[in-house]
């Protein structure tokens, strides 16, 4: 997957991968009953800065990408109450002073949306000054996370 990208699948042989999550957020969802999963790699919290870009690519923003991810999974038979939700990213890279706080703002947008919609997060690895790569196995629901300088493991 690329930055500002969204993919869903119900093929148990598929593994969805997104690389180099810095201040971006990687959101992985999986419904164990129907084995439907999806992943979103979004860059920015709020589409109001560019409605044109949000229309062209909803996956660029939290407020448009997150609903698009859930809706795409629902079309394949997933149900919100069964979905296992995991989150990674939101680092503070190339902004050591914290002036822009894109990572924190990206995470805050997700948490606010989840709180409003009663979505619980099963696991997360957020913040710091590291890049992360995540891989979601559609057949098993396993989410493997690789952190630069720390290796990889289950999230």
N, C-alpha and C positions, 0 to 999 in steps of 0.2 A: 504494500500500500504506500501511497505517497502522502505528503503533507496535505492537509485539507481533503481527506479522502474518507470514504465510507464503503464498507463491504459487508454483506451478509451471506450466509450459506446454510444449507441443510444437508450438505454432502459430508458424511463422516470422514472421508479421506482428505478433506481440505484443512489446511492450517493457514490462518490469516496472520500476517506479520506486518508490523509497522516499526520503522527504524528511527533511531536518533531523536527520541522525544526529549527535547530540552524544556523550554517554557511551554511548549504545546502539551496537550493532554491526550493520552490514549485511553479510550473507554472501550472495555470489552464486556459484552453481555452474552449470556448463554442460558437457554431453557433446556434443562436436563430431560424433561418428558418427551419433547419432540426433537431434541438434538438440533436446535436452531441456534446459531450464534452470529454475532456481528461485532464489528470493530469500527471505531471512529477515531480519526487523528485530526483534532481541530487546533487552529492557531490562535484564535482571538475570542474574547468572551461575548462580544456584543455586535450584532449585525447592523445596528443603527449607524455605524460609521460609514457603511457603504451598502445600501439596499441593492445596488446593481450587482455587486460581487456576491451578495447573499443569494440573490435569485439565480445567478450563474453557477454558484457552487455553495450550497447550504452547509456542506461539511467544513467550510472554513471557520465557522463561528459556533460557539456553544449553543446559543439560543435557537439556532436553526438546525444545526447538525444533530444534537441530541434527540429532538423529537423525530427527525428523519430516520435515525438509526432504529429507534424503538418501533416506528411504524413499518419499516422494512422487515423487521423481525416478525411483527404481528402478521404481515401478509404471508409469511411462511408457517404460521400456526403457533408462534410463541405467545405466551401470556405474561403480562407484567408481573403478576404475583408469584410466578414460578422462576422468574429470571434471576440469575446470579450475576451480579454487577461488580466489576473490578476496574480500578482506575490507577493510572501511572503517569508520571510526568510532572509538569508544573514547576520545573527547576528555575533557578535564577542564574542563567548563563548570559554572558556578554552584557551584564547589567549589574556589576558587582556592588554599585552604590544602592541598588534597589529602587532607582528613580522611577522606572516604568512599571515594575512589579507585574509583568505580563503573566508569569507563572502563577502567582498568587491570585491575580484577577481571574485567570482561566479556571482555577480550582474553585474559587468563590462562586462563579457563575454556575458551575455544575452543582455544587452543594445546594445553592439556593433553589435551583430548578428541581433537584431531587427532593428537597424538603417539601416544596410546594406540592409535588406529585406523589409523595409518600413512597419514594424509592430508596431502599436500603443498599448501602455499599458493603459487600462481603469482605473485600480486601482492597488495600490501596498502598501505594508507595509514591509519595508526593514530596516535592520541594528539593532542597539541597542544591548542589552545584554539579550535578552529574547528568549524563545522557543515559536514556534507557531505551531498550528494544523489547517489545512484547510479542509473543506468539500464542495464538489461541487455537487449540486443537478442537475442531468442530465435533469430532466423534466422542471425545472424552470430557470436553469442557476445561481441560487443563490450560492454565495460563502460565507460560514460562516467561520470566523477565530476566534480561541481561542488563547489568548495570556496569557502565564503564569503570574499569579498575577494580571491580568486585566480583566478577563472574556471573553465573546465572543460577536461578532456582525457581521454585513454584511461588506464585503470588496467590 
